[in-house]
Amino acid sequence: MPTHPSILIQGTHGAEDPEKSTLPFIVGNVAVTAEQDTTIFLTSEGVRLATRGYADDIQYAQHPPTGRILADFVANGGRIWACGACTGPRGITAEDMVEGATIVTAANLVEALASGASTVAF
């Protein structure tokens, strides 16, 4: 079962909005490098970011490609949760996930919130 983060960042956008799809990972990297237990919770079109190769061609402004920022987030100890109610209808399975990403249920989100996770959404 996933551990409970102290910081939970929700991302709801994919390639259709490079800014809003990149910002959760920028903020997430700041959090994990500040030694905060951080999880990015992806919903809606954002779940596509958790699939291999999807984020590699997304780039916002002068920042590195989102795929690289995402990989740095995981390498720095961050976790990615993809909403199971969102991945299922899109045909996304556990085999499609990038390293560090897990498909979770609403119960996992509720447990994290009930445990006091601080939240921000993009």
BELGIDA-V269046 format. One line per field, one symbol per residue. ss: DSSP state (a for helix, b for strand, c for the rest). phi: phi as a letter, one per 40 degrees, with the letter a starting at -180 (. if undefined). psi: psi as a letter, one per 40 degrees, with the letter a starting at -180 (. if undefined). A space follows every 10 residues. Layout:
ss = ???
phi = ???
psi = ???
This chain:
ss = ccccccbbbb bccccccaaa aaaaaaaaaa aaaccccbbb bbcaaaaaaa bccaaaaccc cccccaaaaa aaaaacccbb bbbaaaaaaa cccaaabccc bbbbcaaaaa aaaacccbbb bc
phi = .cccccbbbc bbbbccadcc ccddcccccc ccccgccbbb bcbfcccccc cdgcccbcab fcccdddccc ccdccchcbb bbcccccdcc gcbdccccdg bbcbbccccc cccccgdcba bb
psi = iiihidhhhh heiadegdde dddddddddd ddeefhhhhh hhibedddde ihededehhh beiiiddddd dddddeeiih hhhdedddde ehideeiihe iihiiddddd ddddeehiii i.
